Amino acid sequence: MHAIVGENGAGKSTLMKILYGVQRPDEGTIEVDGEKVELSTPADAITHGIGMVFQHFMLADNFTVFENVVLGAEKLHGIGAAARAEIQRISSEYGLGIDPDELVEHLGVGARQRVEILKVLYRGARIIILDEPTAVLVPQEVDELFANLRELKREGLTVLFISHKLDEVLSVADEITVIRRGTTVATVDPASVNARQLAELMVGSELPTPQTEESTVTDRPVLQVKGVSLAGSARAGRDLLTDVSLTIHAGEVLGIAGVEGNGQDELIDVVMGMREPTSGEVWLEDTDISTWGVRQIREAGVGYIPADRHRHGLLLDAPLWENRILGHQTEAPNVKGPLIDGAAAREDTERIVAAYDVRTPSIHVTAGSLSGGNQQKLIVGREMSHHPKVLIAAHPTRGVDVGAQAAIWDLVRDARREGLAVLLISADLEELIGLSDTIKVILRGRITGEFDPDTVTSEELGGAMTGASGDDAPAAPTNEEGGARS
C-alpha cells in the first residue's frame, strides 16, 4: 500500500490520470510487473489490471448501480443473472452494502464512492488507485475500509492511496511518496516520520488544527428549522426527514454529524429552497422562508458551499470570472441595472483570487482546469464576498490540502467572530469537533443526539452516527463525563 501526498495542484491527480491512461505523459516510462507498457486509454489500464476510483465520481445518474457497474464491462459476466450475482458477491464480500437496483441519482456521496470501488473490483483490478477514499467516511467506516484494503494487499493486490489526512496515511501506508509542484521531493517510511514532518515536506508548514477560540455565540437566532419533515418515495418506505428542529444563533457554528445518506442533503435542500418541506417551517431571522425559491433565499443572505463542487458549485467549462457570478447574478458587483456587469465581475474575481489564494494563471481559464482545492477556495471566496447572514457549509474542506484546509478554517472562525451563523455539515469529525459550538447527530432523517464538542470524542460521535449506541437512535450521553446535552 503506497500513499501519494502533496498539496492541491502538486500533480497527484495528474500522475494518477497518467497511470490510468486518461492523460498521456510527455516523457518517461511506466512498467507493470516489470514490463514496460503504453497506457493510451483507460481500457489499456484496465487490461493491465489497473483500476481507479476518482475523487469526483464517474457515474451516470440516470442509471442504476447494476447498469453503472456493468457498463463497458459487458463481456466479463454478461448483462444478466451472472453479472448481478458477481456484483452481489463483491458487495457482500467487501461489506459495501450496495443495492444493484438503486438509481445512482438517489445515492449520497458515500454510497457513490462504494459503487466506484465496486466497479473497480468487478473489472478484476490488481492495482487499485484510490483518490481521497476516506473523505466521506466516519471513523468506524474508515477502519472497515482499511481492513478491506489490507485484505486486498494480503491477496497480492497493490493499492495506491491519495489522501490529505496524514494520520490515516501514516497508519495504513507501507511507503509514502511526497510530491511538490509536479516533482517527487521525498519517499519515506511511515515509521520514520510524523504528521507534522510530513506536512512540512508537503507545504513547508506545520499541520493545522481546526481549533476554535472562545465562544462568540449570541442569543439572537438567525436560522431556525422548526419541526421539518420531508416525505420520501413509496420505495424508500420512510420519510427523508422527520420532525427536524434546530436553531443557529449569530456567531454560532452548528455542526451536523451523520453518515452520508441519513438526511443531510435533504436538510440542505429544504433550507436552500430546493425542496419544500412536507410539514414544518424554516425561518430566517423574523421571516418564514419555507415556501421561498432558491433565488429569494440567496438574495436574503444565505451563502452556500455545496457538498459536490462539480455538480452544484461550478460550471467547469466556464472561466473563473463567470463562475464568480453563479448564484449571485442579481447582486452587486455582478450587475449594472438589468444587465450583467462583466467588467466589475472580472475585477472582483481578481480580488477573490488574491484574497483567497486561488492559484491560477488567469481568471480567464476554465474552472475545470484548477485543482480541487483551488476550486473550493474560489467557491468559498464567492460566497463570503456577499457577507451572508447564514452560511450553509457542506463538507467545506473535502479533498483540499492542509494549507487550503487551514485557510478555510480561518475564514469560518473570522466570519463567526463577526456574527455569521454557520450550519456545518462534515464527514471530517476532527473538523466538526474543532469548529462547532454545538454538534447534532442526524440518523435516518432524525436529529437523535446533541453533543458538546469540548468533551465528545470521535469514537463517541462515530458510534452515535452509526446507531451503535442503540437499536434505532443513539442517545446522547447526559453525564458529566459524556458532556452532551440531550
C-alpha positions in Angstrom: 0.0 0.0 0.0 1.7 3.1 -1.3 0.5 6.6 -0.4 0.9 9.7 -2.5 0.7 13.0 -0.6 1.1 16.6 -1.7 -0.8 19.9 -1.6 -3.5 20.8 -4.1 -2.1 21.3 -7.6 1.1 19.4 -6.7 0.4 16.9 -9.5 -1.0 13.9 -7.6 -4.2 13.6 -9.7 -2.4 14.2 -12.9 0.1 11.4 -12.1 -2.8 9.1 -11.3 -4.6 10.0 -14.6 -1.4 9.1 -16.5 -1.3 5.7 -14.7 -4.9 5.2 -15.6 -4.5 6.1 -19.3 -6.6 9.3 -19.1 -3.6 11.5 -19.9 -0.5 10.8 -21.9 2.9 11.6 -20.4 5.3 13.7 -22.5 8.2 11.5 -21.5 9.2 8.7 -19.1 8.1 5.1 -18.8 5.5 3.0 -16.9 6.2 -0.6 -16.0 3.6 -3.1 -14.8 5.0 -6.4 -13.3 8.4 -5.4 -14.6 7.1 -4.9 -18.2 7.1 -1.6 -20.0 3.5 -0.7 -21.0 1.8 2.1 -23.1 -1.4 3.3 -21.5 -3.2 5.4 -24.1 -6.7 4.9 -22.7 -8.4 3.7 -19.5 -9.2 0.5 -21.4 -5.4 -0.1 -21.7 -5.1 0.4 -18.0 -7.9 -1.9 -17.2 -6.4 -4.6 -19.5 -3.2 -4.3 -17.4 -5.2 -4.7 -14.2 -5.2 -1.0 -13.1 -8.4 0.5 -11.7 -9.1 3.9 -10.4 -11.7 5.5 -8.1 -11.7 9.2 -8.8 -12.3 11.9 -6.2 -15.1 13.1 -8.4 -17.1 10.1 -9.4 -17.6 8.9 -12.9 -21.2 7.6 -12.7 -24.3 8.1 -14.8 -27.0 9.5 -12.5 -29.9 8.1 -14.5 -28.6 4.6 -14.5 -29.0 2.0 -11.7 -26.0 0.7 -9.7 -26.1 -2.5 -11.8 -26.1 -0.6 -15.1 -23.2 1.6 -14.0 -21.1 -1.4 -12.9 -21.7 -3.5 -16.0 -21.4 -0.5 -18.4 -18.2 -1.1 -20.5 -17.6 -4.5 -19.0 -20.4 -6.4 -20.6 -18.1 -9.1 -21.8 -17.0 -10.1 -18.3 -20.2 -11.6 -16.9 -22.8 -10.6 -19.4 -25.7 -8.3 -18.5 -28.0 -10.7 -16.7 -28.1 -13.0 -13.7 -24.3 -13.9 -13.7 -23.4 -10.2 -13.6 -25.9 -9.5 -10.8 -24.6 -12.5 -8.8 -21.0 -11.2 -9.2 -22.0 -7.7 -8.1 -23.8 -9.0 -5.0 -20.8 -11.3 -4.2 -18.3 -8.4 -4.3 -20.7 -6.1 -2.4 -21.2 -8.7 0.3 -17.5 -9.9 0.5 -16.2 -6.3 0.9 -19.1 -5.0 3.1 -20.1 -2.4 0.5 -23.8 -2.7 1.2 -24.9 -1.8 -2.3 -28.4 -2.4 -3.8 -27.9 -3.1 -7.5 -31.3 -1.8 -8.5 -30.9 1.6 -6.8 -30.8 4.7 -9.1 -27.4 6.4 -8.7 -29.1 9.8 -8.6 -30.7 8.8 -5.3 -27.4 7.8 -3.6 -25.4 10.0 -1.3 -21.7 10.8 -1.8 -20.6 7.9 0.4 -22.7 5.3 -1.4 -21.5 6.7 -4.8 -17.9 6.1 -3.7 -18.7 2.5 -2.7 -20.2 2.0 -6.2 -17.0 3.2 -7.8 -14.9 0.8 -5.6 -17.3 -2.0 -6.7 -16.8 -1.1 -10.4 -13.0 -1.4 -10.0 -13.2 -4.8 -8.2 -15.8 -6.1 -10.7 -13.3 -5.4 -13.5 -10.7 -7.6 -11.7 -8.2 -4.8 -11.0 -4.9 -5.9 -9.3 -3.6 -2.3 -8.9 -6.2 0.0 -7.4 -5.8 3.7 -7.3 -7.9 5.5 -4.6 -8.2 9.3 -4.7 -9.3 10.6 -1.3 -11.2 7.4 -0.4 -12.0 8.3 3.2 -13.3 11.9 2.6 -16.9 10.8 3.3 -16.5 8.1 5.9 -16.8 8.1 9.7 -14.0 6.5 11.8 -15.6 3.1 12.1 -16.1 3.0 8.3 -12.5 4.1 7.7 -11.4 1.2 9.9 -13.5 -1.2 7.8 -12.2 0.3 4.6 -8.6 -0.1 5.7 -9.3 -3.6 6.9 -10.6 -4.4 3.4 -7.6 -2.8 1.8 -5.2 -4.8 4.0 -7.1 -7.9 2.9 -6.6 -6.9 -0.7 -2.9 -6.4 0.0 -2.6 -9.8 1.6 -4.2 -11.3 -1.6 -1.4 -9.7 -3.7 -3.1 -6.6 -4.9 -1.4 -3.2 -4.9 -3.2 -0.1 -3.6 -2.1 3.5 -4.5 -3.7 5.8 -2.0 -4.0 9.6 -2.3 -5.1 11.4 0.8 -4.8 14.7 2.7 -5.5 13.0 6.1 -1.9 12.5 7.1 -2.7 10.5 10.2 -4.6 8.0 8.0 -1.7 7.8 5.6 0.8 7.1 8.4 -1.4 4.4 9.8 -2.1 2.5 6.6 0.7 3.0 4.1 3.8 0.8 3.7 5.6 3.7 1.9 4.8 7.4 1.3 5.8 9.5 -1.7 5.6 13.3 -1.3 5.0 15.4 -4.5 5.5 19.1 -4.6 4.9 21.2 -7.7 5.0 18.2 -10.0 8.2 16.7 -8.7 8.9 13.9 -6.2 10.6 15.5 -3.2 10.8 12.5 -0.9 9.8 8.9 -0.4 9.7 8.0 3.2 8.9 5.1 5.6 5.8 5.9 7.7 7.7 4.7 10.8 10.3 7.4 10.3 8.1 10.5 10.1 5.2 12.0 12.0 2.2 14.1 10.7 4.0 17.4 11.4 7.1 16.4 9.4 5.0 15.1 6.6 3.1 18.4 6.4 6.3 20.3 6.3 7.5 18.2 3.4 4.3 18.8 1.6 3.7 22.5 2.1 6.6 23.8 4.2 4.3 24.4 7.2 3.0 22.6 10.3 -0.2 20.6 10.2 -3.1 22.9 11.1 -5.7 22.1 13.7 -9.4 23.2 13.5 -9.4 24.7 17.0 -11.9 27.4 17.8 -11.2 30.0 20.4 -13.6 31.3 23.0 -17.3 31.2 22.2 -18.8 34.0 20.2 -22.4 32.7 20.3 -25.1 35.3 20.9 -28.7 34.9 21.9 -30.0 36.2 18.5 -31.5 33.4 16.4 -30.6 33.8 12.7 -31.8 30.5 11.2 -34.5 28.3 12.7 -35.7 24.9 11.4 -39.0 24.1 13.2 -40.4 20.5 13.1 -39.4 20.0 9.4 -40.4 16.7 7.8 -39.9 15.7 4.2 -41.8 12.7 2.7 -39.8 10.0 0.9 -40.8 7.9 -2.1 -43.0 4.9 -1.7 -39.9 2.8 -2.4 -37.9 4.5 0.4 -40.6 3.3 2.9 -39.9 6.2 5.3 -39.7 10.0 5.4 -36.4 11.5 4.4 -36.6 14.0 7.3 -38.8 13.5 10.4 -39.5 16.4 12.8 -36.1 18.1 12.4 -35.7 21.2 14.6 -32.6 23.3 15.1 -31.6 26.9 15.8 -28.4 28.7 14.8 -27.6 32.0 16.5 -25.4 34.8 15.3 -21.8 33.9 15.9 -22.5 30.2 16.2 -21.3 27.2 14.2 -23.8 24.3 14.5 -22.3 21.1 13.3 -24.3 18.2 11.8 -22.7 14.8 12.1 -24.1 11.8 10.2 -23.2 9.0 7.9 -23.9 10.0 4.2 -27.4 9.4 3.2 -29.1 10.0 6.6 -30.8 13.2 5.6 -28.1 15.8 5.5 -28.6 16.5 1.8 -32.3 16.8 2.2 -31.9 19.2 5.1 -29.8 21.4 3.0 -32.3 21.2 0.1 -35.1 22.4 2.4 -33.1 25.2 3.9 -31.9 26.4 0.4 -35.4 26.2 -1.1 -34.6 23.4 -3.5 -37.4 21.3 -1.8 -40.4 22.4 0.1 -40.9 20.6 3.4 -43.9 18.3 3.8 -44.5 19.9 7.2 -42.7 22.3 9.4 -41.1 25.7 8.8 -37.8 27.4 8.1 -37.2 30.9 9.5 -34.5 33.4 8.5 -34.5 35.9 11.4 -38.1 37.0 11.6 -39.3 35.7 8.2 -40.8 32.4 7.3 -38.9 31.3 4.1 -40.3 27.8 3.9 -42.0 28.4 0.5 -39.4 30.7 -0.9 -37.4 29.8 -4.0 -33.6 29.5 -4.1 -33.0 32.9 -5.6 -35.1 34.7 -2.9 -33.2 32.8 -0.2 -29.8 33.6 -1.7 -30.7 37.3 -2.1 -31.9 37.3 1.6 -28.4 36.5 2.8 -27.9 32.7 2.8 -24.5 31.6 1.4 -24.0 28.0 0.2 -20.9 25.8 -0.1 -22.2 22.6 -1.8 -21.0 19.1 -1.0 -20.2 18.4 -4.6 -18.5 21.3 -6.2 -18.6 19.9 -9.7 -22.3 19.1 -9.7 -23.7 22.0 -7.7 -21.0 24.7 -7.3 -19.2 25.4 -10.6 -19.6 25.4 -14.4 -16.3 23.5 -15.2 -16.2 24.7 -18.8 -16.7 28.4 -17.9 -14.0 30.8 -16.9 -13.4 31.7 -13.3 -15.0 35.2 -13.6 -18.2 33.7 -14.9 -18.2 31.2 -12.0 -17.8 34.1 -9.6 -21.3 35.3 -10.8 -23.0 32.0 -10.3 -25.8 32.2 -7.7 -25.3 35.9 -7.3 -26.3 37.1 -10.8 -28.8 39.6 -9.4 -26.4 41.1 -6.9 -23.6 43.7 -7.0 -20.9 43.8 -8.2 -22.1 41.4 -10.9 -24.9 43.6 -12.3 -25.5 47.1 -13.6 -29.2 47.7 -13.9 -30.8 44.7 -15.6 -27.6 43.5 -17.2 -24.6 41.5 -16.1 -21.6 43.8 -15.5 -18.7 41.6 -16.9 -16.0 44.2 -16.1 -17.0 44.5 -12.5 -17.3 40.8 -12.1 -13.8 40.2 -13.6 -12.3 42.9 -11.3 -13.9 41.3 -8.2 -12.7 37.8 -9.4 -9.2 39.2 -9.4 -9.7 40.3 -5.8 -11.1 36.9 -4.7 -8.2 35.1 -6.4 -5.7 37.3 -4.5 -7.5 37.3 -1.1 -8.3 33.6 -1.0 -5.0 32.4 -2.6 -6.7 30.7 -5.6 -3.7 29.5 -7.6 -4.4 30.1 -11.2 -2.6 31.6 -14.2 -5.6 33.8 -15.0 -9.3 34.4 -14.2 -10.0 33.5 -17.8 -9.0 29.9 -17.5 -11.8 27.4 -17.0 -12.8 26.2 -13.5 -12.2 22.7 -14.6 -8.5 23.4 -15.1 -8.0 24.2 -11.4 -7.1 21.6 -8.8 -9.9 20.6 -6.4 -8.6 22.8 -3.5 -8.4 25.9 -5.7 -11.9 25.3 -7.0 -13.1 25.1 -3.4 -11.3 28.3 -2.4 -13.0 30.1 -5.4 -16.4 28.9 -4.1 -15.7 30.0 -0.5 -14.4 33.4 -1.7 -17.5 33.8 -3.9 -19.9 33.1 -1.0 -18.1 35.1 1.6 -17.9 38.1 -0.7 -21.6 38.7 -0.3 -21.4 38.9 3.5 -24.1 36.3 4.2 -26.1 36.2 7.4 -26.0 32.4 7.3 -23.5 30.1 5.6 -24.6 26.6 4.8 -21.2 24.8 4.5 -21.4 21.2 3.3 -18.0 19.4 3.6 -16.1 22.7 3.0 -12.6 21.1 3.2 -13.3 17.8 1.4 -10.4 17.0 -0.9 -8.3 20.0 -0.1 -4.7 20.0 1.2 -3.6 21.1 4.7 -2.8 24.6 3.5 -6.2 25.3 1.9 -7.9 23.5 4.8 -6.2 25.9 7.3 -7.3 28.9 5.2 -10.9 27.8 5.1 -11.0 27.1 8.8 -9.6 30.6 9.5 -12.3 32.1 7.3 -15.0 30.3 9.2 -13.5 31.4 12.5 -13.3 35.1 11.3 -16.8 35.1 9.9 -18.2 33.5 13.1 -16.4 36.2 15.2 -18.2 38.8 13.1 -21.6 37.3 13.8 -22.1 34.9 10.9 -24.4 31.9 11.7 -22.9 28.7 10.2 -24.5 25.3 9.5 -21.6 23.0 9.1 -22.1 19.5 7.6 -18.9 17.5 7.5 -17.7 13.9 7.4 -14.4 15.0 9.0 -15.1 14.5 12.7 -12.0 16.4 13.7 -13.3 19.4 11.7 -16.7 19.1 13.3 -15.4 18.9 16.9 -12.8 21.6 16.3 -15.0 24.2 14.7 -18.5 23.7 16.1 -20.1 25.3 19.1 -22.7 22.5 19.2 -22.9 19.2 17.3 -26.2 17.5 16.5 -26.3 13.9 15.1 -28.6 13.0 12.3 -29.6 9.4 11.8 -32.3 8.1 9.4 -33.7 11.6 8.9 -34.0 12.4 12.6 -31.9 14.5 15.0 -31.0 11.8 17.5 -28.5 13.5 19.8 -26.7 16.7 20.8 -23.0 16.7 21.9 -20.6 19.2 23.4 -17.6 19.5 21.1 -15.3 20.2 24.1 -15.9 16.8 25.6 -17.1 14.4 22.9 -14.6 12.0 21.2 -14.5 11.0 17.5 -15.3 7.4 18.6 -18.4 8.5 20.6 -19.6 10.6 17.7 -19.0 7.9 15.2 -21.0 5.4 17.4 -23.9 7.8 17.6 -23.8 8.4 13.8 -24.0 4.7 13.0 -26.6 4.0 15.7 -24.2 1.8 17.6 -25.4 3.1 20.9 -29.0 1.9 20.4 -31.3 -0.2 18.3 -32.6 2.7 16.3 -31.5 6.1 17.6 -28.4 6.7 19.7 -29.0 8.5 22.9 -26.6 11.4 23.7 -24.8 10.8 27.0 -26.0 13.1 29.7 -23.5 12.5 32.5 -20.7 15.0 33.1 -18.1 12.7 31.5 -20.1 12.5 28.3 -20.6 16.2 28.4 -23.5 16.2 26.0 -26.9 17.9 26.3 -29.8 15.7 25.1 
